[in-house]
Amino acid sequence: MLSYILRRVAIAVPTLLLLIVISFLLMHAAPGGPFTSERPLPPAVLANIEAKYGLNSPIYVQIINYIGGIITEFDFGPSFKYKDRSVNDIIANGFPVTLTYGFLSFAVAVLVGGALGIAAALKQNSWLDYFAVGVSIGAQVLPNFVMAPILVLTFTLWLGWLPGGGWNDGQWNHLILPVIALSTSYMASVARLTRSSMLEVLHTNFIRTAMAKGLPYRVIIFKHALKPALLPVMSYLGPAFVSMITGSVIIDMYFSTGGIGQFYVNSALNRDYAVMMGITILVGGLTILFNLIVDILYAWVDPKIRY
């Protein structure tokens, strides 16, 4: 098991480095620059600004300096647009916000979706199964950019129960609508995956054998069926968790939460390469990390898996 983990880590590190290099090259190959505007700066002023941020060096020198700063000091450099703020400061302020409601959304999606999927599989072709499938399909066709305005229209404008935006230090009434909007489609995916996987396991020979031996039904479900049924769900949960805690750009923008998604969109519009690189590396690093965790959990659940 240890050698398997070390092999996976040995693959993850160069993958992250490759992500940094390719992202850096693509961003600098895009037309325009962080100091490009409708009123061009005098050449001497532009040269001084580029020298201040090290943009006048050859591209390979910039990449080496950038990666060196991350490795030695965990420094993602200064922002080109936010005065007197570093990329580290922006991520430190925005990431906890996104992480908070992203984690809550993940918990809701897993608990509600998993419970719906298991219940539907155990009561196949019953009213409960039809209800769970109907809820899943309905939630699947409502992506977060559709759910968000529906929720605000209903609970803020019509009923007046909940605020339609802002963060206010993460008070519970400001969390409800972003969490529902973000978790709905993921909950539907978890429910459908869990149901289909559970049904497949329940029709396998070893479950039939366990039933023929007269084992209690709950022992068959919790001891023999649940573990293999969750394997496909686990492979989905790793990337889904990263998507929820980092990719909620629409939620950040719509509810004005102040999360990193809002900074990412603004930095893209302003060509703020430094902020874009910092958030891209954060998202890429978390994606690689959680895929690694899922692979390890896979190997732990099913020891035959060693790839």
C-alpha positions as CSV (number, residue, x, y, z in Angstrom):
1,M,0.0,0.0,0.0
2,L,2.8,2.4,0.9
3,S,4.6,1.9,-2.4
4,Y,1.3,2.4,-4.3
5,I,0.8,5.8,-2.5
6,L,4.4,6.8,-3.2
7,R,3.9,6.0,-6.9
8,R,0.7,8.1,-7.1
9,V,2.5,11.0,-5.3
10,A,5.4,10.7,-7.8
11,I,3.0,11.1,-10.6
12,A,1.1,14.0,-9.0
13,V,4.1,16.3,-8.5
14,P,5.2,16.5,-12.2
15,T,1.6,16.8,-13.2
16,L,1.2,19.9,-11.1
17,L,4.5,21.3,-12.5
18,L,3.3,20.7,-16.0
19,L,0.0,22.4,-15.3
20,I,1.9,25.5,-14.0
21,V,4.1,25.7,-17.1
22,I,1.3,25.2,-19.6
23,S,-1.0,27.7,-17.9
24,F,1.8,30.2,-17.7
25,L,2.6,29.9,-21.4
26,L,-1.1,30.1,-22.4
27,M,-1.8,33.1,-20.4
28,H,1.2,35.0,-21.7
29,A,0.4,34.0,-25.3
30,A,-3.1,35.6,-25.0
31,P,-3.4,38.9,-26.8
32,G,-3.1,42.1,-24.7
33,G,-1.5,42.4,-21.2
34,P,-2.3,43.5,-17.7
35,F,-1.3,47.1,-18.5
36,T,-3.0,47.3,-21.9
37,S,-5.7,49.9,-22.0
38,E,-7.6,52.1,-24.4
39,R,-5.2,54.9,-23.7
40,P,-1.8,53.4,-24.2
41,L,0.9,54.3,-21.7
42,P,4.1,56.0,-22.8
43,P,6.7,53.4,-23.8
44,A,9.1,54.5,-21.0
45,V,6.4,54.2,-18.3
46,L,5.3,50.8,-19.6
47,A,8.9,49.6,-19.7
48,N,9.3,50.7,-16.0
49,I,6.1,48.9,-14.9
50,E,7.1,45.7,-16.8
51,A,10.5,45.8,-15.2
52,K,9.0,46.2,-11.7
53,Y,7.0,43.0,-12.2
54,G,9.7,41.1,-14.1
55,L,7.7,41.0,-17.3
56,N,10.6,42.2,-19.4
57,S,12.6,39.0,-18.8
58,P,12.5,36.1,-21.3
59,I,9.5,33.9,-20.8
60,Y,11.6,30.9,-19.5
61,V,13.2,33.1,-16.9
62,Q,9.8,34.3,-15.7
63,I,8.6,30.7,-15.4
64,I,11.7,29.6,-13.4
65,N,11.4,32.6,-11.1
66,Y,7.7,32.0,-10.7
67,I,8.0,28.3,-9.8
68,G,11.0,29.1,-7.6
69,G,9.0,31.7,-5.6
70,I,6.2,29.1,-5.1
71,I,8.6,26.3,-4.0
72,T,10.8,28.4,-1.7
73,E,8.4,30.9,-0.2
74,F,4.9,29.8,-1.3
75,D,4.6,33.2,-2.9
76,F,2.3,33.6,-5.9
77,G,3.5,37.2,-6.5
78,P,1.7,40.6,-6.5
79,S,-1.6,41.3,-8.2
80,F,-1.3,43.5,-11.3
81,K,-4.6,45.2,-10.7
82,Y,-5.4,45.1,-7.0
83,K,-3.1,47.8,-5.5
84,D,-0.9,46.7,-2.6
85,R,-2.4,43.3,-2.5
86,S,-0.6,40.0,-3.2
87,V,-2.2,36.9,-4.8
88,N,-1.7,35.1,-1.5
89,D,-3.8,37.8,0.3
90,I,-6.6,37.5,-2.3
91,I,-6.7,33.7,-2.0
92,A,-6.5,33.9,1.8
93,N,-9.5,36.2,1.9
94,G,-11.7,34.6,-0.8
95,F,-10.9,30.9,-0.4
96,P,-12.4,30.4,3.1
97,V,-15.7,31.9,1.9
98,T,-15.8,29.5,-1.1
99,L,-14.6,26.6,1.0
100,T,-17.3,27.1,3.7
101,Y,-20.4,26.9,1.4
102,G,-18.6,24.5,-0.9
103,F,-18.1,22.0,1.9
104,L,-21.7,22.5,3.2
105,S,-22.9,21.9,-0.4
106,F,-20.8,18.8,-0.7
107,A,-22.2,17.4,2.6
108,V,-25.8,18.1,1.5
109,A,-25.2,16.5,-1.9
110,V,-23.6,13.3,-0.4
111,L,-26.0,12.8,2.5
112,V,-29.3,13.6,0.6
113,G,-28.2,12.1,-2.7
114,G,-26.7,9.0,-1.1
115,A,-29.8,8.4,1.0
116,L,-32.1,8.9,-1.9
117,G,-30.1,6.5,-4.1
118,I,-29.9,3.8,-1.5
119,A,-33.6,4.1,-0.6
120,A,-34.6,4.0,-4.3
121,A,-32.5,0.9,-4.9
122,L,-33.8,-1.0,-1.9
123,K,-37.4,-0.2,-2.8
124,Q,-37.1,-0.6,-6.6
125,N,-40.3,0.1,-8.6
126,S,-42.1,1.4,-5.5
127,W,-43.5,4.9,-5.0
128,L,-40.3,5.8,-3.1
129,D,-38.2,4.7,-6.1
130,Y,-40.3,6.8,-8.5
131,F,-40.2,9.8,-6.1
132,A,-36.3,9.6,-5.8
133,V,-35.8,9.2,-9.5
134,G,-38.2,12.1,-10.2
135,V,-36.5,14.4,-7.7
136,S,-33.1,13.4,-9.2
137,I,-34.2,14.1,-12.8
138,G,-35.8,17.4,-11.8
139,A,-32.7,18.5,-9.9
140,Q,-30.4,17.4,-12.8
141,V,-32.0,19.6,-15.3
142,L,-31.7,22.7,-13.0
143,P,-28.0,23.8,-13.1
144,N,-26.9,26.4,-10.6
145,F,-27.2,29.3,-12.9
146,V,-30.9,28.5,-13.2
147,M,-31.5,27.5,-9.6
148,A,-29.9,30.7,-8.2
149,P,-32.4,33.2,-9.7
150,I,-35.4,30.8,-9.0
151,L,-34.4,30.7,-5.3
152,V,-33.9,34.4,-5.0
153,L,-37.2,35.1,-6.7
154,T,-39.0,32.7,-4.4
155,F,-37.4,33.1,-1.0
156,T,-36.2,36.7,-1.3
157,L,-38.6,38.6,-3.5
158,W,-41.8,36.8,-3.0
159,L,-41.6,35.3,0.6
160,G,-39.0,37.7,2.0
161,W,-37.5,34.9,4.2
162,L,-33.8,34.9,3.2
163,P,-31.3,37.5,1.9
164,G,-30.6,37.3,-1.8
165,G,-26.8,38.0,-1.6
166,G,-23.8,39.0,0.5
167,W,-21.8,37.1,3.0
168,N,-22.1,38.9,6.4
169,D,-19.4,36.8,8.0
170,G,-21.1,33.6,6.9
171,Q,-24.3,33.9,8.9
172,W,-26.6,30.9,8.4
173,N,-29.3,32.8,6.6
174,H,-26.8,34.0,4.0
175,L,-25.6,30.4,3.5
176,I,-28.8,28.7,2.7
177,L,-29.5,29.9,-0.8
178,P,-25.9,29.5,-2.2
179,V,-25.7,26.0,-0.7
180,I,-29.0,24.9,-2.2
181,A,-28.1,26.4,-5.6
182,L,-24.7,24.7,-5.7
183,S,-25.6,21.3,-4.3
184,T,-28.8,20.5,-6.2
185,S,-27.3,19.1,-9.5
186,Y,-24.5,17.3,-7.6
187,M,-27.1,15.7,-5.3
188,A,-29.0,14.4,-8.3
189,S,-25.9,12.9,-9.8
190,V,-25.0,11.2,-6.5
191,A,-28.5,9.8,-6.1
192,R,-28.6,8.4,-9.6
193,L,-25.0,6.9,-9.3
194,T,-25.8,5.4,-6.0
195,R,-29.1,3.9,-7.1
196,S,-27.7,2.3,-10.3
197,S,-24.6,1.0,-8.5
198,M,-26.6,-0.4,-5.6
199,L,-29.0,-2.2,-8.0
200,E,-26.1,-3.7,-9.9
201,V,-24.6,-5.1,-6.6
202,L,-27.9,-6.4,-5.3
203,H,-28.3,-8.6,-8.4
204,T,-24.8,-10.1,-8.1
205,N,-24.3,-13.8,-7.2
206,F,-22.6,-13.2,-3.9
207,I,-25.6,-11.2,-2.7
208,R,-27.9,-14.0,-3.8
209,T,-25.7,-16.5,-2.0
210,A,-25.8,-14.4,1.2
211,M,-29.6,-14.2,1.0
212,A,-29.8,-18.0,0.4
213,K,-27.8,-18.5,3.5
214,G,-30.4,-16.7,5.5
215,L,-28.3,-13.7,6.6
216,P,-30.2,-10.8,8.1
217,Y,-31.1,-8.3,5.4
218,R,-29.4,-5.4,7.1
219,V,-26.2,-7.4,7.4
220,I,-26.3,-8.1,3.7
221,I,-26.9,-4.4,2.9
222,F,-24.4,-2.8,5.2
223,K,-21.7,-5.4,5.3
224,H,-21.7,-6.9,1.8
225,A,-23.5,-4.6,-0.6
226,L,-22.8,-1.0,0.5
227,K,-19.1,-1.1,0.2
228,P,-18.8,-2.3,-3.5
229,A,-21.8,-0.1,-4.4
230,L,-20.0,3.0,-3.3
231,L,-16.9,2.5,-5.5
232,P,-18.3,4.3,-8.6
233,V,-19.7,7.0,-6.3
234,M,-16.3,7.6,-4.7
235,S,-14.7,8.1,-8.1
236,Y,-17.2,10.9,-8.8
237,L,-17.0,12.5,-5.4
238,G,-13.3,13.6,-5.6
239,P,-13.7,15.8,-8.7
240,A,-17.2,16.9,-7.5
241,F,-15.8,18.1,-4.2
242,V,-13.1,20.2,-6.0
243,S,-15.7,21.6,-8.4
244,M,-17.9,22.6,-5.5
245,I,-15.2,24.4,-3.4
246,T,-13.4,26.0,-6.3
247,G,-15.5,26.1,-9.4
248,S,-18.6,27.9,-8.0
249,V,-17.9,31.0,-10.1
250,I,-21.6,31.6,-10.9
251,I,-22.6,31.3,-7.2
252,D,-19.9,33.7,-6.2
253,M,-20.9,36.2,-8.8
254,Y,-24.7,35.8,-8.4
255,F,-24.8,36.0,-4.6
256,S,-21.8,38.4,-4.3
257,T,-20.2,36.2,-1.7
258,G,-16.6,37.5,-2.1
259,G,-15.3,34.0,-2.9
260,I,-12.4,33.2,-5.2
261,G,-14.7,32.7,-8.2
262,Q,-15.5,36.4,-8.2
263,F,-11.8,37.3,-8.2
264,Y,-11.2,34.8,-11.0
265,V,-13.7,36.3,-13.3
266,N,-12.5,39.9,-12.5
267,S,-8.9,38.9,-13.0
268,A,-9.8,37.3,-16.4
269,L,-11.5,40.5,-17.5
270,N,-8.6,42.7,-16.3
271,R,-5.9,40.3,-17.7
272,D,-4.5,40.0,-14.2
273,Y,-2.2,37.0,-14.9
274,A,-0.9,36.7,-11.4
275,V,-4.3,36.2,-9.8
276,M,-5.5,33.9,-12.6
277,M,-2.3,31.8,-12.2
278,G,-2.7,31.6,-8.4
279,I,-6.3,30.4,-8.5
280,T,-5.6,28.0,-11.4
281,I,-2.8,26.4,-9.4
282,L,-5.0,26.2,-6.4
283,V,-7.8,24.5,-8.3
284,G,-5.4,22.2,-10.2
285,G,-3.5,21.3,-7.0
286,L,-6.8,20.5,-5.2
287,T,-8.0,18.4,-8.1
288,I,-4.8,16.4,-8.1
289,L,-4.9,16.0,-4.3
290,F,-8.5,14.8,-4.2
291,N,-8.0,12.4,-7.1
292,L,-5.0,11.0,-5.2
293,I,-7.2,10.6,-2.1
294,V,-9.9,8.9,-4.1
295,D,-7.3,6.5,-5.7
296,I,-6.0,5.6,-2.2
297,L,-9.5,5.1,-0.9
298,Y,-10.2,2.9,-3.9
299,A,-7.2,0.7,-3.2
300,W,-8.3,0.6,0.5
301,V,-11.8,-0.5,-0.3
302,D,-10.8,-3.0,-3.0
303,P,-7.2,-4.3,-2.4
304,K,-7.2,-5.9,-5.8
305,I,-6.9,-2.4,-7.4
306,R,-3.3,-1.5,-7.9
307,Y,-2.8,0.7,-11.0
